[in-house]
Amino acid sequence: MWSLPAAFPPLLLLLLLGQTPPSRLQSPSMKLRLVGPGSRPEEGRLEVLHQGQWGTVCDDDFALQEATVACRQLGFEAALTWAHSAKYGPGEGPIWLDNVHCVGTESSLDQCRSNGWGVSDCSHSEDVGVVCHPQRQRGYLSERVSNALGPQGRRLEEVRLKPILASAKRQSLVTEGAVEVKYEGHWRQVCDQGWTRNNSRVVCGMLGFPSEAPVVSHYYRKVWNSKMKDPKSRLKSLTKKNSFWIHRVNCLGTEPHMANCQVQVAPAQGKLRPACPGGMHAVVSCVAGPRFRPLKAKPGSKESWAEETRVRLRSGAQVGEGRVEVLMNRRWGTVCDHGWNLISASVVCRQLGFGSAREALFGAQLGQALGPIHLSEVRCGGYERTLGDCPSLEGSQNGCQHDNDAAVRCNIPNLGFQDQVRLAGGRSPEEGVVEVQVDVNGVQRWGTVCSDHWGLREAMVVCRQLGLGFANHAIKDTWYWQGTPGAGEVVMSGVHCSGTELALQQCQRHGPVHCSHGAGHFSAGVSCTDSAADLVLNAQLVQETAYLEDRPLSQLYCAHEENCLSRSADRMDWPYGHRRLLRFSSQIHNLGRADFRPKTGRHSWIWHQCHRHYHSIEVFTHYDLLTPNGSKVAEGHKASFCLEDTNCPTGMQKRYACANFGEQGVTVGCWDTYRHDIDCQWVDITDVGPGDYIFQVVVNPKLEVAESDFSNNVMRCRCKYDGQRVWLHDCHTGDAHRANTEHSPEQEQRLRNNLI
C-alpha cells in the first residue's frame, strides 16, 4: 500500500483516477540517447532531450515494446531487453517521462502515450535503461532522398519515360520519351511549357542516367499535333483534364529528386483555368552510363575510363552502392563523412556512370577501409564532372577516422534483370534453387542451372540480380528444396562469372546445355544475405616484421607433416640440416559488416595430432614468392587453426576464441594476428637463389567464405634477396594502387594458383 505525497500534482491525481486519458507528446524533434558508466553504444540509461535539457524516463509500466520503439528511434534494429531500478546509474535533472505506453509500431517515443512532460511520481532510482540489438538499421546515419512535395507532404512518388518513337519502343532500356510522374498514386504527364535542360537532368538522374541530351522537339510536336487533330484520339480528351497534367516544373539541375524542385501541380488560378494551354508533354532524352550501353567500341574511351576510375565504390551489396574511394598520389583512400551530402554523393554517382544519389551514408555504414583518408568537408555544387573538382580539405586536417568513411547509393537504370531469375523452394525468400528465364528456340522458358563449377562468384551475381545483397553460400546439392513445377529442366550450364556482371545471363556459359549429372536434385542453389565480412591484410605489418631464419630440421617435423615446407625437404636426411624460412607476422582485419565465420561447423573441423589443434579452414592463406613476371618459385600456406579475435577496438567485446574448443571467427572491426614465430607462418626459400622477387599473400584463396569484396584479398610486396638478407618494400593490397582493378577470372586464377 502506498500513499500520495503532500505536494502530489493534481494533474497526475486526475490521471490516476482515470478522468483524463494519457496524452500523446507533441515534440517532433525529440532526441534520445543512451548513457551510463562503461556502457556500450547499444545499451545504457535512456535519456530524452526536452526544452534544451536532458532528462530520464521512469521505469513504471516500461516494457519491451517501449524499449523497441526507443531502440529503433536510436537507429538499432530492435530491443533485446530493458533494465529497471537505475541499473546504469541514477541520472540527473528532470524525469521527463513516466507511464510510457507504446504499441510497438511507433517510429518515435513521442508518438507513445504517457503522463505528459515532467509529470511523474518517480525518483532517479527508478530510471529505466534499455539494451538494443547491436545491428544498426539499414541506412542509419544517412541523408536520403525525400519525395515529399510541399508543406502538405504530398508524394511525388516516381518518374518514368513513356517511349513514343518506334525505335525507342524496341529498346530494352528506355532512354527517351515523354515524362510521366506518379503523383498521389496516379500517373500524370508534365507540361513542356517552361521545361529546361535542368529539368531533364534531374529526371535522367532519378532514372539512373548520368546526363541528358538535346531532343528533336519539332518531330515530337508534329506527332502531338496529329493526335490532337484526330477526333477519336483518347489523348485529346485526356489533355482537357487538369488531373492529366503536372502544370509546371522548375529545377536547378542539382536536385536529387523532382520533389526538391519547384513543382506546380495545377494552375495558380485553380480548376477554372486549364493546365498546359497550347502545350504538349515534356520529352526527355537521357544518356546511359558506359556500363549500361550496348557493347561496342567507343573511340576515345581510354581517356574517359582513366578519369572515371579515379573514384570507385567498394563493399556495396548492389550495383551503384558502396564506400567511396578516390585515387590520389597513386593510392586509393576514402572520403570522410564530415559535410557529406546528397549533392556531393550525386557527383560521385554521375562520375561513375550512374544517375543521381538516392542516399548519402555516413559513419562507415558500408564498411571501413585501412588505407589513407584523402578527402574531408567535400562541398560540391552539383555540376562538377568529378569529385576532384569539388572544394575539399585533406582528410588528415580534421581528425577523421575510418569509422567516418562516407558511402553512397546511386540510382541505376531498370534493365528488367530482376524478373529473369528467381529462387524456389527455400525456407525464406533469400534462399532456394536458382531458376532462370532464357530463350529456348524463340520461346521464353524457366528452368534450372547446372551446378557443375558453381561457386561464390556465380552466386554473388544471382543475389545481386535479385536485389538480395551478397551470396552467403553457393549450393551444389539442392535435393531438399522443391523447385517450381514445370521448371525443373536444366536450361543453363557451364556458367562462369567474374562476379561483376549485372545478371547471370551476362556470364559465360555453354551454348548447347551440357550437365554431367542432368536435372533434378543437383541444380544450383544460393542463400543470400544483406551483409558480409571483408578480410584485409595489414600490409605495413608484413613489411615491418619480415626476416630470415635457418631452422633445424629437428624442429620442423610437425610443419613438414602439414606440408608447410617445399617439396625438396622430402629428400633431405632428417633430422640433419636446416631450411631457410622467410618469416613474417600477419594481421587480418575484418572490415565488413558481418562476422567472418568458417564455412563448416565444429563437427567438420579437422584435428591435427602433431600440433594438437583443429583446423576450421584447411587453407586460410597462401604465401608465395614470385618472379617479376609472375612465375612462382616458392610457396607456403596457412590453415586457420586458430581463427579468433586477437584484438578489438576499445570498447568492443571479443566474441571468438580458440581456447577450449571455442567458436572460431573474426568479429566485425576486430583482427586476427598470426605471429611470425608460430609454425607455418613463413615461405620456405631454401631452393631460391638471390634476386628480385614479388612476395604475395592471398587471404581466403579458395573463396570458401563469402566476402563483400574479394579484390583486396591479395597483398604483394617487392622483395630483394641477396642470399643472406631479405628486404620487403612497397607492400600493398592488390587494389591499393592501380586505377584499373578489374581482372578476368583467368587472370585471378593465375595470380592465386598455389602450384609451382
WOCOR-V928347 format. One line per field, one symbol per residue. ss: DSSP state (H for helix, E for strand, L for the rest). psi: psi as a letter, one per 20 degrees, with the letter a starting at -180 (. if undefined). burial: # if it has 24 or more other ideal C-beta (glycine too) atoms within 12 Angstrom, else .. A space follows every 50 residues. Layout:
ss: ???
psi: ???
burial: ???
This chain:
ss: LLLLLLLLLHHHHHHHLLLLLLEELLLLLLEEEEELLLLLLLEEEEEEEE LLEEEEEELLLLLHHHHHHHHHHLLELLEEEEELLLLLLLLLLLEEELLL ELLLLLLLHHHLEELLLLLLLLLHHHELEEEELLLELLLLLEEELLLEEL LLLEEEEEEEEELLLHHHHHLLLLLEEEEEEEELLEEEEEELLLLLHHHH HHHHHHLLLLEEELLLHHHHHHHHHHHHHLLLLHHHHHLLLHHHEELEEE LLLLLLLHHHLEEELLLLLLLLLLLLLLLLELEEEEELLHHHLLLLLLLL HHHHHHHHLLEEEELLLLLLEEEEEEEELLEEEEEELLLLLHHHHHHHHH HLLLLLEEEEELLLLLLLLLLLEEEEEEELLLLLLLHHHLEEEEHHHHLL LHHHELEEEELLLLLLHHHHEEEEELLLLLEEEEEEEEEELLEEEEEEEE LLLLLHHHHHHHHHHLLLLEEEEEELLLLLLLLLLLLLLEEELLLELLLL LLLHHHLELLLLLLLLLLLLLLELEEEEELLLELEEELHHHHHHHLEEEE EEHHHLHHHHHLLLLLHHHHHLLLLLLEEEEEELLEEEEELLLLLELLLL LHHHLEEELLLLEEELLLLLEEEEEEELLLLEEEEEEELLLLLLLLELLL LLLLLLLLHHHLLLLELLLLEEEELLLLLLLEEELLLLLLEEEEEEEEEL LLLLLLELLLLLLEEEEEEEELLLLEEEEEEEELLLLLLLLLLLHHHHHH HHLLLL
psi: pqqprhkpphghghghijipqqqpqnmhkpqrqprqpjqrhjqappqppp kjpprrpqipjpahhghgggghhijrgrqgarprllhkqqaraqohqqlp oqhiiqiqhiirqairpjoqkrriijpqrqoqpipqqpjqmqoqppjpor hikqpngrqrpoqgqhhhhiqhooipappppopkiqpqqppipjprhggh hgghghjjphrrqqqnhhghhggghhhhiohjphhghhiiphihqogppo qhiiqiqhiiropogrqhjaihpqqlpiarqppqpqoqrhijrqoqpoqj hgghhhghjiqrpqkqhrpjqrppqqopkjpprrpqjojpahghhhgggh hjjabrpipoqrklhkqqrhbqogqrlpnqhhjqhrhiiqprrqhihkkq rijjpqrqpqpqqoijhhjjqrpqiririjrapppqprooljppqqarpp jpjpahgghggghghikjcqpgqopiokhipoappikiqpiprkpoqhii qhqhiiqqrqeppophjarcikqqrqpqqiqrropppnhhhghhjprqpo pqhijjgghghjkjrrhihhjrnqkparqppoqrqpooqojbjqqoqqhq rhiiqppohgilrqohohohqppqpqrhjippiqrrqpqmimorngqqqp ippphpqiqllrqqroqpirqppoqhjqqjmrpokhjprqaprpppppql hjlhpqqioiijippqqppppjhhrqpprlpqqhjhhqgojpqqhggggh hipkp.
burial: ...........#..#......##.#.#..#######...########### ...##########.############.##..###.###.##..####### ##...#.###############.#.####################.#.#. .....#########...#....###########...#######.##.### ############..#....#..##..........#...#..#.######. #.#########.####........##..##############........ .......#####################..#################### ############################.#.#...###.#.#..#....# .##############.##.#######...#########.......##### ##########################.#..#.##..############## #######.#...#.#...#..######################.#####. #.#..#..##.#####..#.........#####################. ....#..#....##############.....###############.#.. ...###.#....############.#.#########.#...######### ###################.#....#.#..#######.#.#...#..#.. ##.#..
